[in-house]
Amino acid sequence: MPPKKRNSGTTQSKEVKRAESVSPDKKESPELSFKKHRDKDVEFVTLCKSLHVTDLVCDRAWALWKTVQESMDEIADSQKRVWGACLFVSATEVDVACFTLTQVLKAVHLNVKQFVALVRKLDVNLDTISTKVNSALTRLEKKYDVSLALYQRFEKTCKNIFALASDNQERETMRSCWTMFLLAKGRALQMEDDLVISFQLLLCTLEFFIKRCPPDLLQPLYKSAISKVQSPPTRTSRRSQSKAKPRPLEPEVDLQLLKTLCKENECNAEEVKNVYQTSFSAFLDSLDLSRSPDFPQTKDLNQQYEEHYLKSRDIDGRLFFDRDETVLAPKVEISQVERTPKKNLPDEDVLIPPQTPVRAAMTSIQQLRGDLTSSGDQPSTNLATYFKNCTVDPTQDVLKRLETLGQAFSQRFGEAVGPRCVVLGWQRFKLGVRLYYKIMEAMLKSEEKRLSVQNFSKLLNDSTFHTSLLACALEVVMATYGESSFKTGGYNHSGAGDPLETNLCFPWILDVVDLQAFDFYKVIESFIKAEPTLSKDIVKHLETCENLIMERIAWRTDSPLFELLKQEHGGGAADQVETPASFSQPLHHNHTAADLYLSPMRPGLRVLPPESPPTPGSQASAQPSAQPAGQTPRLPKSNSLSLFYKKLYRLAYTRLQILCSYLLSSHPELEPIIWTLFQHTLQHEHELMRDRHLDQLMMSAMYAICKVKSVDLRFKTIVTAYKNMPNTNQETFKHVLITEGHYDSIIVFYNQVFMQKLKTNILQYASTRPPTLSPIPQIPRSPYKFPNSPLRVPGSNNVYISPLKSSRMSPGIMTPRSRMLVSIGESFGLSNRFQKINQMVNSGERSFKRTLDLGSAPKPLKRLRFDVDGQDEADGSKSGGDSTLIQKLAEMSSTRSRMQEQKMKEDAESKKE
């Protein structure tokens, strides 16, 4: 039977009743009185009373409002909206459960995105919004984004499942299904912003409802997908369940139906089955629904979700179903989804589905699993041969290490994601192991080709190398599943009352496998080069991990980086970790992971003295450098430290360049001076980086030089601009180490630490004989190549080529999503497509008619086209010739030949070096 209809009282009308039950402090805190708060605006106190706030929150919010009022030049939003934001900040600060986010949104008539933007706008003096409040905002925003994406997918999926009924019966079924999913997600997951596991739970909930639906309420596909033999609960099973309630080994799940749901939603059926048999079946047991053939009672679902929502104090997810204004998606986001091209051309049969968050995640997972189908859970024959060729066979140590780390990873994954998600942790780990073996084999093949040796005993018996490689593989898996991201800028601060660990963001994996960040950095570049099928998003993710290590994580007190620096400066090694003369040289090096993990212990490795600029390959040279008579020989320099500093300097200058472009465009002469001070600090005063952030030194150097050069630039202005830079977090300038255990703002750090340490050096820049400027590092676009990016064929206007990453990928999910996509080597289809290619290549104008622009004028191409000689062809001029396609294919062949020749030449040069 269908679920009972909800009471006519809507979700919105219950807000006042909810507010009364939400506050656990209400008994201890008497209701606000106007008399006690007569110093405040009457409307403000009225708002406080409606939200049932305590006297403490009311007082703090009013004080915050007065501060904001004095600091902001003009307040664009209404007073009531700003009051709402102040109340949210104050309640979060003191961790008092007065109201939910939905209740305050309704009180001030704002949606989630508008409210979050308003709260962040209050931070005018940089001390209004604490890291605790910012962390809460980030969590709420991410949870909202995930909930919105899930609801949009839910609506679309339901249209394909349920048939329309005259009495809106399908809407009530959908409402109950959505509410039950929200309750399941809230109970099963601690990380409710985990998009993939949440979506898998949604499919489990849909399976539960579909098989209980009357046939006339289902579309034909799902009507036929339900298994013909249903096993209703018998009297025996009910009796045994009432006695001891043993949970069956195989929870009652319709595998045929589940596979259909997974196939239609491009989701791995085995993973969803595991989610069902662990998390979802336990949830059903908690509601006594495991063996029931009926729908759950709508009233019961609402009551239980209500309790969860009030406890969580954030968004009422049921409002998505009601299309409530507080959870509506911004119009820009809606239009972007609707404007996504549905297919290439009207008469073509290759569909290009829109890349919604859920579809993007499913596609990425599908690609990763596809790339690892040929990789096993055990070392391949080739890899096993490499192990056996070692002086000491590492096989047993490798297997033992994987068993230990697998236990640790799955347990910690379960603690973070949900109590019954340990099995899912093992699934992630097994995928990581497959990738680990695959990359290791590729690395060893490359090393064998480079060095002409087959015995890698020293490397393969290095525990740090194996742990780093495995950690990198696991990070790739978690990033693919969306469980590791950088929305918080790499910081992880849970608010009071949150679980101890609900964030799998990097560097979580380093803590799990007990690995130092400096050791992890050594493997990243070799990992990327060894796996050409990595997507651009994953390569960027690993590059961000590397940047986080260089700017902050590697500078923690317990890092081996400081010991290496001590050896470099005090143990007879070169005085400088990297010579300024090398800044202007490209970041080319021949170091592999093997070099970096065995450095500086490999015999004979020498470096040039600091006063001589290095030449390509010199740092890997085995020739001893000549030493003057009587001088103590220099110790070999660490390859890993040298490369670290090369990358550090380039990252530091890139970030300084961005900040200068924001603030000092009218004083371009200051940038090289600031860089000189910044570089000097990193080279000679690296202790200032201990437990601090690279950007803290950058901002301090900028302020110092502007001060001595009499340029009016305040710290407030610097950090305001800094907040607009990519990959930044307010923690960087609000929470700076001053002395051991004591933290304060960036201004206090400058005055008490930075200025005191560098005062003499800073004042030299005001003298008539300032220090010599440091060379500017050469900044590559990226140290990593993106072979999968489309490349324009030289001499063409309109033809781009990119390698096919996997033969399993259909053209429909490949990029770019152009009007005509050709996959050479696969079935091409109708012959008239050749004519379409000719028309496309010959034509400089193509109409981009999108869903919302039917009948409108043609839009210009997204990519402006320039010929080889620089001629601008954005005006749509055509190139002549009847055999254009033949010419293009000939040019493509010529280009490929030149690329192969260049590759052979580079390989030959690399062998010589």
C-alpha positions in Angstrom: 0.0 0.0 0.0 1.2 3.5 -0.7 2.5 5.7 2.1 0.0 7.8 4.0 -0.2 11.4 3.0 1.5 13.9 5.2 -0.6 16.2 7.3 -1.7 19.3 5.5 0.5 21.3 7.8 3.6 22.0 5.8 7.2 21.8 6.9 7.3 25.6 7.1 4.4 25.9 9.5 6.1 23.7 12.1 9.1 26.0 12.5 7.9 27.6 15.8 7.2 24.2 17.3 10.6 22.9 16.3 12.3 25.9 17.8 10.7 25.2 21.2 12.2 21.7 21.2 15.6 22.4 19.8 17.3 24.1 22.7 18.7 21.8 25.4 19.6 25.0 27.4 16.0 26.3 27.6 15.3 24.9 31.1 18.4 26.5 32.5 18.0 29.8 30.6 14.7 31.7 31.3 13.0 33.3 28.3 14.4 36.6 27.1 12.7 39.7 28.5 12.5 43.1 26.8 13.2 44.7 30.2 16.6 42.9 30.6 17.6 43.9 27.0 16.1 47.4 26.8 19.5 48.8 25.7 19.0 47.0 22.4 16.7 47.6 19.4 13.2 46.2 20.1 13.1 44.5 16.7 16.4 42.8 17.5 15.1 41.4 20.8 12.0 40.3 19.0 14.1 38.3 16.5 16.1 36.8 19.4 12.9 35.7 21.2 11.5 34.1 18.0 14.7 32.1 17.7 14.7 31.3 21.5 18.3 32.4 22.0 19.9 32.7 25.4 20.9 35.9 27.1 24.5 35.2 26.4 24.0 34.8 22.7 21.8 37.9 22.6 24.4 40.0 24.3 27.3 38.7 22.1 25.3 39.1 18.9 24.4 42.7 19.8 28.0 43.6 20.6 29.0 42.0 17.2 26.4 44.0 15.4 27.7 47.3 17.0 31.3 46.4 15.9 30.1 45.6 12.3 28.0 48.8 12.2 31.1 50.9 13.1 33.5 49.1 10.8 31.4 48.7 7.6 31.1 51.9 5.5 27.7 50.9 4.3 25.5 47.9 5.0 23.9 46.7 1.8 21.6 44.1 3.5 18.8 45.0 5.8 19.5 45.3 9.5 17.4 42.2 10.3 19.5 40.0 7.9 22.8 41.2 9.5 21.3 40.6 12.9 20.5 37.0 11.8 24.1 36.6 10.7 25.4 38.0 14.0 23.2 35.6 16.0 24.5 32.6 14.0 28.1 33.6 14.6 27.5 34.1 18.3 25.6 30.9 18.8 28.3 29.0 16.9 31.1 30.6 18.9 29.7 29.6 22.3 28.3 26.3 21.0 24.7 26.9 22.2 22.0 25.0 20.4 19.4 27.8 20.1 18.1 27.4 16.6 18.7 25.5 13.4 20.2 27.1 10.2 16.8 26.7 8.5 15.0 28.6 11.2 17.3 31.6 11.0 17.1 31.5 7.2 13.4 31.7 7.3 13.5 34.5 9.9 15.6 36.7 7.7 14.3 35.5 4.3 17.6 34.3 2.8 18.7 31.1 1.0 21.8 29.2 2.1 24.2 30.7 -0.4 23.1 34.2 0.4 23.4 33.7 4.1 26.9 32.1 4.0 28.1 35.0 1.8 26.6 37.5 4.3 28.3 35.9 7.3 31.6 36.0 5.6 31.1 39.6 4.6 31.0 40.5 8.3 34.7 39.8 8.7 35.6 43.4 8.1 38.3 43.6 10.8 39.6 40.1 10.2 38.8 39.0 13.7 35.0 38.9 13.5 34.7 35.4 12.1 36.8 32.9 14.0 38.2 29.7 12.5 35.6 27.8 14.4 32.8 29.7 12.7 34.5 29.5 9.3 34.8 25.8 9.7 31.1 25.5 10.6 30.2 27.6 7.5 32.4 25.5 5.2 30.8 22.3 6.5 27.3 23.6 6.1 28.0 24.9 2.6 29.5 21.6 1.5 26.7 19.6 3.0 24.2 21.9 1.2 26.0 21.4 -2.1 26.0 17.6 -1.7 22.3 17.6 -0.7 21.3 19.8 -3.6 23.2 17.6 -6.1 21.6 14.5 -4.6 18.1 15.9 -4.7 18.5 17.0 -8.3 19.6 13.5 -9.2 16.8 12.0 -7.1 14.1 14.0 -9.0 15.5 13.0 -12.4 15.8 9.3 -11.4 12.3 9.2 -10.0 10.9 10.4 -13.3 12.3 7.3 -14.9 11.0 5.0 -12.1 7.5 6.2 -11.2 4.5 6.5 -13.5 2.2 9.4 -13.1 -1.0 8.8 -11.0 -4.2 10.7 -11.0 -4.1 11.2 -7.3 -0.5 12.3 -7.1 0.3 9.0 -5.4 3.8 8.9 -6.9 4.6 12.3 -5.3 3.7 11.0 -1.9 5.8 7.9 -2.5 8.7 10.1 -3.6 8.3 12.3 -0.5 8.5 9.3 1.8 11.4 7.9 -0.1 13.4 11.2 0.1 12.6 11.6 3.9 13.7 8.0 4.6 16.9 8.6 2.6 17.7 11.8 4.7 17.1 9.8 7.9 19.3 6.9 6.6 22.1 9.3 5.6 22.0 11.0 9.0 22.1 7.8 11.0 24.5 5.8 8.9 27.1 8.5 8.0 29.1 10.8 10.2 30.4 12.4 7.0 27.0 13.5 5.5 28.9 15.4 2.8 30.2 12.2 1.3 28.6 12.4 -2.1 29.4 8.9 -3.4 28.3 6.9 -0.3 25.3 9.1 0.1 24.2 8.5 -3.5 24.7 4.7 -3.0 22.5 5.0 0.1 19.9 6.8 -2.1 19.9 3.9 -4.5 19.4 1.5 -1.6 16.4 3.5 -0.4 14.9 3.6 -4.0 15.3 -0.2 -4.2 13.4 -0.5 -0.8 10.5 1.6 -2.1 10.3 0.3 -5.7 9.9 -3.4 -4.7 7.0 -2.3 -2.3 5.2 -0.3 -5.0 2.1 -1.5 -6.7 2.9 -2.4 -10.4 0.8 0.4 -11.9 2.9 3.0 -10.1 6.1 1.9 -11.9 7.5 2.5 -15.4 8.0 -0.7 -17.5 11.8 -0.9 -17.0 11.4 -1.2 -13.2 8.2 -3.1 -13.3 10.1 -5.9 -15.1 13.3 -5.5 -13.1 11.7 -6.6 -9.8 12.5 -10.3 -9.2 9.5 -12.5 -10.0 10.0 -14.6 -6.8 9.5 -12.4 -3.7 10.0 -14.1 -0.4 7.6 -12.5 2.1 8.5 -13.0 5.7 7.1 -16.2 7.1 5.6 -16.7 10.5 8.7 -18.5 11.6 11.0 -15.7 10.7 8.8 -13.2 12.6 8.7 -15.4 15.6 12.5 -15.9 15.6 12.9 -12.2 15.0 10.8 -11.3 18.0 12.8 -13.6 20.2 16.4 -12.8 19.5 16.3 -10.5 16.5 19.2 -12.2 14.7 20.1 -10.3 11.5 20.2 -12.5 8.4 23.6 -13.1 6.8 22.2 -11.9 3.5 19.8 -9.0 4.1 16.7 -9.1 1.9 17.7 -7.2 -1.2 16.4 -7.6 -4.7 19.8 -8.0 -6.6 18.2 -7.9 -10.0 16.4 -4.6 -9.2 19.6 -3.2 -7.5 21.6 -4.0 -10.6 19.1 -2.2 -12.8 19.2 0.9 -10.6 23.0 0.8 -10.7 23.2 0.3 -14.4 20.8 3.2 -15.1 22.9 5.4 -12.8 26.4 4.3 -13.8 27.1 3.1 -10.3 29.1 0.0 -9.3 26.6 -2.7 -8.2 29.0 -4.5 -6.0 29.7 -1.3 -4.0 26.0 -0.5 -3.6 25.3 -4.1 -2.5 28.0 -3.7 0.2 26.5 -0.4 1.4 23.1 -2.1 1.5 24.3 -5.2 3.5 26.2 -3.1 6.0 24.9 0.5 6.6 21.4 0.3 5.1 20.3 -3.0 6.5 21.4 -1.9 10.0 19.3 1.3 9.5 16.3 -0.8 8.5 16.8 -3.0 11.6 16.7 0.1 13.7 13.3 0.9 12.3 12.1 -2.7 12.5 11.6 -2.6 8.7 14.0 -5.3 7.6 11.4 -8.0 6.9 8.3 -5.8 6.5 6.6 -5.9 3.1 4.9 -2.5 3.8 5.9 1.1 3.3 7.1 2.8 6.4 4.7 5.2 8.1 5.2 8.7 6.8 4.4 10.2 10.2 7.1 8.0 11.9 9.7 8.9 9.3 9.0 12.6 9.7 9.1 12.4 13.5 12.4 10.6 13.5 14.0 12.8 10.9 12.8 15.9 12.8 14.7 14.7 15.9 17.9 14.3 13.8 17.5 17.6 12.0 17.0 19.5 15.3 20.0 17.8 16.8 22.2 18.6 13.8 21.1 22.3 13.9 21.6 22.8 10.2 19.4 22.4 7.1 16.0 20.7 6.9 16.6 18.5 3.9 12.8 17.9 3.4 12.6 21.5 2.1 14.3 20.4 -1.2 11.2 18.4 -2.0 9.0 21.4 -1.2 11.2 23.6 -3.4 11.5 26.0 -0.5 13.2 29.3 -1.2 15.8 28.8 1.6 17.3 25.8 -0.3 16.7 26.9 -3.9 19.8 26.7 -6.1 21.2 30.0 -7.4 19.8 30.9 -10.8 23.3 30.7 -12.4 23.8 27.1 -11.3 20.4 26.1 -12.6 21.0 27.7 -16.0 24.4 26.1 -16.3 22.9 22.6 -15.8 20.0 23.3 -18.2 22.3 24.7 -20.9 24.6 21.7 -20.9 24.4 20.3 -24.5 22.4 17.1 -24.5 23.8 15.7 -27.7 26.1 16.5 -30.6 23.5 17.2 -33.4 19.8 16.6 -33.6 20.1 13.7 -36.0 22.9 11.9 -34.2 22.5 9.0 -31.8 25.5 9.7 -29.5 24.2 11.4 -26.4 26.4 13.6 -24.2 24.9 13.7 -20.8 25.3 16.7 -18.6 28.2 16.6 -16.1 26.3 17.0 -12.9 28.3 16.4 -9.7 26.9 12.9 -9.3 27.5 12.0 -12.9 31.1 13.4 -12.8 31.8 11.3 -9.7 30.4 8.1 -11.2 32.3 8.7 -14.4 35.6 9.2 -12.5 35.1 6.1 -10.4 34.1 4.1 -13.5 37.3 5.2 -15.2 39.5 4.4 -12.3 38.0 0.9 -11.8 38.3 0.4 -15.6 42.0 1.3 -15.6 42.7 -1.2 -12.8 40.8 -4.2 -14.2 44.0 -5.7 -15.5 45.8 -5.1 -12.2 45.4 -7.7 -9.5 45.4 -7.8 -5.7 48.8 -9.5 -5.9 52.1 -8.5 -7.6 52.0 -9.3 -11.3 54.5 -11.8 -12.8 56.8 -8.9 -13.9 56.7 -7.3 -10.5 57.3 -10.6 -8.7 60.4 -11.1 -11.0 61.7 -7.7 -9.9 61.3 -8.8 -6.3 63.1 -12.0 -6.8 66.0 -10.3 -8.6 66.7 -8.3 -5.4 69.6 -9.3 -3.2 67.1 -9.4 -0.4 63.6 -10.5 -1.6 61.1 -7.9 -0.3 57.9 -9.9 -1.1 57.1 -11.0 2.5 57.7 -7.5 3.9 55.5 -5.9 1.2 52.6 -8.3 2.0 53.0 -7.9 5.7 53.1 -4.1 5.4 49.9 -4.1 3.3 48.1 -6.3 5.8 49.0 -4.0 8.7 48.2 -0.8 6.8 45.0 -2.2 5.4 43.7 -2.9 8.9 44.7 0.6 10.0 43.2 2.3 6.9 39.8 0.5 7.0 39.4 1.1 10.7 40.2 4.8 10.5 38.0 5.1 7.4 35.1 3.6 9.4 35.7 5.9 12.3 35.6 8.9 10.0 32.8 8.0 7.6 30.4 5.9 9.6 30.6 3.0 12.1 29.5 0.4 9.5 31.7 1.7 6.7 34.8 -0.4 7.5 34.0 -2.7 4.6 33.9 0.3 2.3 37.3 1.2 3.7 38.6 -2.2 2.7 37.2 -1.7 -0.8 39.0 1.6 -1.2 42.2 0.0 0.1 42.0 -2.9 -2.3 41.7 -0.4 -5.2 44.7 1.5 -3.8 46.7 -1.7 -3.6 46.0 -2.4 -7.3 47.1 1.1 -8.2 50.2 0.8 -6.0 51.4 -2.4 -7.7 50.7 -0.9 -11.1 52.7 2.2 -10.5 55.5 0.4 -8.8 55.9 -1.9 -11.9 55.9 1.1 -14.2 58.5 2.9 -12.1 60.8 -0.2 -12.0 60.5 -0.6 -15.8 61.5 3.0 -16.3 64.4 2.7 -13.9 65.6 -0.5 -15.6 65.5 1.3 -19.0 67.3 4.3 -17.5 70.0 2.5 -15.5 70.2 -0.9 -17.3 70.0 -2.8 -14.0 67.4 -5.3 -12.7 68.5 -5.5 -9.0 66.6 -2.8 -7.1 67.2 -4.4 -3.7 68.0 -1.1 -1.8 64.9 0.7 -3.1 62.5 -2.2 -2.8 63.6 -2.9 0.8 63.0 0.8 1.7 59.9 0.8 3.9 59.4 4.6 3.4 59.4 4.3 -0.4 56.6 1.6 -0.2 54.5 3.5 2.3 54.8 6.7 0.3 53.8 5.0 -2.9 50.8 3.2 -1.2 49.7 6.5 0.4 49.8 8.3 -2.9 47.7 5.5 -4.5 45.2 5.7 -1.7 45.0 9.5 -2.0 44.2 9.1 -5.7 41.4 6.6 -4.9 39.9 8.9 -2.2 40.2 11.9 -4.4 38.4 10.0 -7.2 35.6 9.1 -4.7 35.4 12.8 -3.7 36.4 12.0 -0.1 39.6 14.1 -0.1 39.2 17.7 -1.2 40.7 21.1 -0.3 37.7 23.2 0.4 39.2 24.1 3.8 42.6 24.9 2.4 44.1 21.8 3.9 43.1 22.7 7.5 40.9 20.5 9.5 39.2 22.1 12.5 36.1 20.4 13.9 33.7 22.3 16.0 33.0 21.3 19.5 30.5 18.5 19.6 31.6 17.1 16.2 33.1 13.6 15.9 36.8 13.5 16.5 37.5 12.8 12.9 35.1 13.4 10.1 37.4 14.7 7.4 39.4 12.6 5.0 41.1 15.6 3.4 44.8 15.4 2.8 47.0 15.0 4.9 44.7 12.6 6.7 46.3 9.6 4.8 49.7 10.6 6.1 48.5 10.2 9.7 46.9 6.9 9.0 50.0 5.3 7.5 52.4 7.2 9.9 54.3 8.9 7.1 56.2 12.2 7.1 55.0 14.8 4.5 58.6 15.4 3.3 58.9 11.7 2.5 55.5 11.7 0.7 56.5 14.6 -1.5 59.4 12.6 -3.0 57.0 10.1 -4.8 54.4 12.5 -6.2 56.1 13.6 -9.4 57.3 10.1 -10.3 53.8 8.7 -9.6 52.2 11.2 -12.0 54.8 10.4 -14.7 54.4 6.7 -14.3 50.6 6.7 -14.8 49.6 8.5 -18.0 45.9 7.6 -17.5 45.4 9.9 -14.5 42.8 12.6 -15.2 43.7 16.2 -15.2 41.7 16.7 -12.0 43.6 14.0 -10.2 47.0 15.4 -11.4 45.9 18.8 -10.1 44.9 17.2 -6.8 48.3 15.7 -6.3 49.9 19.0 -7.3 47.9 20.7 -4.6 49.0 18.0 -2.1 52.6 18.8 -3.1 52.0 22.6 -2.6 50.5 22.0 0.8 53.5 20.0 1.8 55.9 22.7 0.6 54.0 25.7 2.1 53.1 24.2 5.5 53.0 20.5 6.3 56.7 19.7 5.7 57.6 22.5 8.2 56.1 20.9 11.2 58.5 20.5 14.1 58.9 16.8 13.8 59.7 16.9 10.1 62.9 15.4 8.8 63.3 18.5 6.7 64.9 20.4 9.6 67.5 17.7 10.2 68.4 17.8 6.5 68.8 21.6 6.6 70.9 21.2 9.7 73.2 18.8 7.9 73.4 21.1 4.9 74.3 24.1 6.9 76.4 22.6 9.6 77.7 19.3 8.5 80.2 20.4 5.8 77.7 20.3 2.9 77.0 23.2 0.6 76.0 26.4 2.4 73.0 26.9 0.3 70.3 24.4 -0.3 69.7 25.9 -3.7 71.8 28.5 -5.5 70.1 31.7 -6.6 71.9 31.3 -10.0 69.7 28.3 -10.7 66.5 30.3 -10.4 66.4 31.4 -14.0 66.8 27.8 -15.3 63.9 25.6 -16.1 62.7 23.1 -13.6 64.2 20.2 -15.5 65.8 17.4 -13.5 66.6 13.7 -14.0 65.8 12.7 -10.4 63.3 9.8 -10.0 61.7 8.5 -6.8 64.7 6.1 -6.4 67.1 9.0 -6.4 65.1 11.0 -3.9 64.5 8.1 -1.4 68.1 6.9 -1.5 69.6 10.5 -1.4 72.0 11.6 -0.1 73.3 8.1 0.7 74.2 7.1 -2.8 78.0 7.1 -3.2 79.8 9.6 -5.4 76.9 12.0 -5.8 78.3 15.6 -5.7 77.1 19.0 -6.3 78.7 22.1 -7.7 79.8 24.8 -5.2 77.2 27.5 -4.5 79.1 30.1 -6.4 78.9 28.1 -9.7 75.5 27.9 -11.5 74.6 24.2 -12.0 74.3 22.7 -15.4 71.6 20.2 -16.5 72.4 16.9 -15.0 75.2 18.1 -12.8 73.4 17.2 -9.6 73.2 13.6 -10.6 76.7 13.5 -11.8 79.0 10.8 -10.4 82.2 12.8 -11.1 83.9 14.2 -8.0 84.2 18.0 -8.0 87.7 19.3 -7.5 88.5 20.8 -4.1 91.2 23.4 -3.4 94.2 22.0 -1.5 93.8 21.9 2.3 90.0 22.5 2.1 87.6 20.1 3.8 85.7 18.2 1.2 82.1 19.0 0.9 79.6 16.3 1.8 77.2 15.3 -1.0 74.1 17.4 -1.1 70.7 15.8 -0.7 68.9 15.5 -4.0 65.5 15.5 -2.3 66.3 18.7 -0.4 67.7 20.4 -3.5 64.6 19.6 -5.5 62.3 20.6 -2.6 63.9 24.0 -2.4 63.8 24.5 -6.2 60.0 23.8 -6.1 59.6 25.8 -3.0 61.2 29.0 -4.5 59.0 28.7 -7.6 55.8 28.2 -5.5 56.8 31.1 -3.3 57.5 33.5 -6.1 54.3 32.5 -8.0 52.2 33.3 -4.9 54.0 36.6 -4.3 53.5 37.5 -8.0 49.7 37.0 -7.6 49.5 39.1 -4.4 51.6 41.9 -5.9 49.3 42.0 -9.0 46.4 42.6 -6.6 48.1 45.3 -4.5 51.2 46.8 -6.1 50.4 47.2 -9.8 51.3 50.9 -9.4 54.6 50.0 -7.8 56.1 47.2 -10.0 59.6 48.1 -8.8 58.8 46.7 -5.4 58.1 43.1 -6.4 61.8 42.1 -7.0 62.8 43.7 -3.7 60.0 41.9 -1.7 61.1 38.7 -3.4 64.7 39.2 -2.4 63.7 39.6 1.3 61.3 36.6 1.0 63.9 34.4 -0.6 66.6 35.5 1.9 64.3 34.5 4.8 63.6 31.0 3.3 67.3 30.4 2.7 69.0 31.8 5.8 66.2 32.1 8.4 64.3 28.9 7.7 63.6 28.4 11.4 60.9 31.1 10.9 59.0 28.5 8.9 58.8 26.0 11.8 55.1 25.3 12.5 54.2 28.2 10.2 53.0 28.8 6.7 54.9 30.1 3.7 52.3 32.8 3.1 52.8 34.2 6.5 56.4 35.1 5.6 55.3 36.3 2.2 52.8 38.8 3.7 55.3 39.9 6.3 58.0 40.5 3.7 55.5 42.6 1.6 54.5 44.7 4.6 58.2 45.2 5.6 59.4 46.4 2.2 56.4 48.7 1.7 57.1 50.2 5.2 60.7 51.0 4.5 59.9 52.3 1.0 57.2 54.6 2.4 54.4 52.9 0.4 51.1 53.1 2.4 49.9 49.5 2.5 48.2 48.2 5.7 48.1 44.6 6.9 44.3 44.7 6.7 44.6 45.5 3.0 47.1 42.7 2.5 45.1 40.0 4.1 41.8 41.2 2.5 43.5 40.7 -0.9 45.1 37.5 0.3 41.6 36.0 1.0 40.9 36.3 -2.8 43.9 34.2 -3.8 43.4 30.5 -4.7 43.8 27.8 -2.1 43.9 30.1 0.9 42.4 29.9 4.4 41.8 32.6 7.0 43.6 30.3 9.5 46.8 31.4 7.8 46.6 35.0 9.0 44.4 34.6 12.1 46.3 31.7 13.8 50.0 32.3 13.6 52.6 30.8 16.0 54.2 33.5 18.1 55.9 31.4 20.8 55.6 27.8 21.7 51.9 27.0 22.3 50.8 30.7 21.8 49.1 31.8 18.6 47.9 35.2 17.5 47.3 37.2 14.3 49.7 37.9 11.5 50.2 41.5 12.7 51.4 40.3 16.1 53.7 37.8 14.4 55.2 40.5 12.3 55.9 42.8 15.3 57.1 40.3 17.8 58.9 37.7 15.6 59.5 38.6 12.0 60.6 42.2 12.5 62.8 41.3 15.5 64.6 38.6 13.6 65.1 40.5 10.3 65.2 44.1 11.4 68.8 44.7 10.3 68.2 43.1 7.0 65.0 45.0 6.4 66.6 48.4 7.1 69.3 47.7 4.5 66.6 48.2 1.8 66.2 51.8 2.9 69.9 52.5 2.6 71.8 53.8 -0.4 73.5 50.4 -0.8 70.6 47.9 -0.6 71.3 44.1 -0.9 71.7 42.6 -4.4 68.4 41.5 -5.8 67.7 37.8 -6.0 67.2 36.4 -9.5 63.6 35.7 -10.5 62.7 32.0 -10.7 61.6 30.7 -14.1 58.0 29.7 -13.6 56.7 26.8 -15.7 53.0 26.6 -16.5 53.0 23.3 -14.5 55.8 20.9 -13.7 53.5 18.2 -14.9 52.4 17.7 -18.5 48.8 17.0 -19.2 49.0 14.6 -22.2 45.2 14.1 -22.2 44.5 17.8 -22.9 43.2 18.4 -26.5 45.9 19.9 -28.7 45.3 22.0 -31.8 46.7 20.6 -35.0 49.3 23.0 -36.3 48.0 24.9 -39.4 44.4 24.1 -38.6 41.6 26.4 -37.6 39.3 24.0 -36.0 40.8 20.6 -35.4 41.9 19.3 -32.0 43.3 15.9 -31.1 43.7 14.1 -27.8 44.8 10.5 -27.0 42.1 8.0 -26.2 42.5 7.2 -22.6 40.6 3.9 -22.5 39.0 1.8 -25.2 36.2 1.2 -22.7 35.1 4.8 -22.7 32.3 5.7 -25.2 32.6 8.9 -27.1 29.6 10.2 -25.2 31.6 10.6 -22.0 34.8 11.9 -23.6 36.0 15.5 -23.8 35.9 17.9 -25.4 32.1 18.0 -25.8 32.4 19.4 -29.3 29.8 19.3 -32.0 31.6 16.4 -33.7 33.7 13.9 -31.8 35.6 11.3 -33.7 37.3 8.3 -32.0 39.7 6.8 -34.6 39.9 3.0 -34.4 36.3 2.6 -33.2 33.2 2.0 -35.3 32.4 5.3 -37.0 28.8 4.7 -37.9 27.0 6.3 -40.9 29.0 7.4 -43.9 27.5 10.8 -44.0 29.5 11.7 -40.9 32.5 12.2 -43.2 30.6 14.9 -45.0 29.8 16.5 -41.7 33.4 16.5 -40.7 34.2 18.3 -44.0 31.5 20.8 -43.4 32.7 21.4 -39.9 36.3 21.9 -40.9 35.5 24.1 -43.8 33.1 26.3 -41.9 34.4 29.0 -39.6 31.0 29.5 -38.0 29.0 26.9 -36.1 25.8 27.4 -34.4 25.7 26.6 -30.7 22.0 26.2 -30.1 21.5 25.2 -26.5 18.4 24.1 -24.6 17.5 27.7 -23.5 18.5 29.4 -26.8 16.4 27.8 -29.4 15.9 30.2 -32.3 18.4 32.7 -31.0 21.3 34.0 -33.0 24.5 31.8 -33.2 27.0 32.3 -30.4 30.7 32.7 -31.0 33.1 29.8 -30.4 34.3 29.4 -26.8 37.9 29.1 -28.1 39.2 31.9 -30.4 41.0 30.4 -33.3 44.4 31.7 -34.4 46.3 30.4 -37.4 50.0 29.5 -37.1 51.1 32.8 -38.5 49.0 34.7 -36.0 46.1 35.5 -38.3 42.9 36.1 -36.3 40.1 33.9 -37.7 37.6 34.6 -35.0 35.6 36.5 -37.7 34.6 33.3 -39.3 36.6 33.5 -42.5 37.0 30.2 -44.3 40.0 28.5 -45.7 39.7 27.4 -49.3 40.3 24.0 -50.9 38.1 21.0 -51.6 40.3 18.4 -49.9 40.4 20.0 -46.5 39.9 16.8 -44.5 42.8 15.1 -46.4 45.0 18.1 -45.7 44.1 18.0 -42.0 44.8 14.3 -41.7 48.1 14.7 -43.4 49.0 17.5 -41.0 48.0 15.3 -38.1 50.2 12.5 -39.3 53.1 14.9 -39.8 52.6 16.3 -36.3 52.6 12.8 -34.8 55.9 12.0 -36.6 57.5 15.2 -35.3 56.4 14.4 -31.8 57.8 10.9 -32.0 61.1 12.2 -33.3 61.3 14.8 -30.5 60.5 12.0 -27.9 63.3 9.8 -29.3 65.7 12.8 -29.2 64.8 13.6 -25.6 65.3 9.9 -24.6 68.7 9.8 -26.3 69.8 13.0 -24.5 68.5 11.7 -21.2 70.6 8.5 -21.6 73.7 10.6 -22.3 73.1 12.6 -19.2 
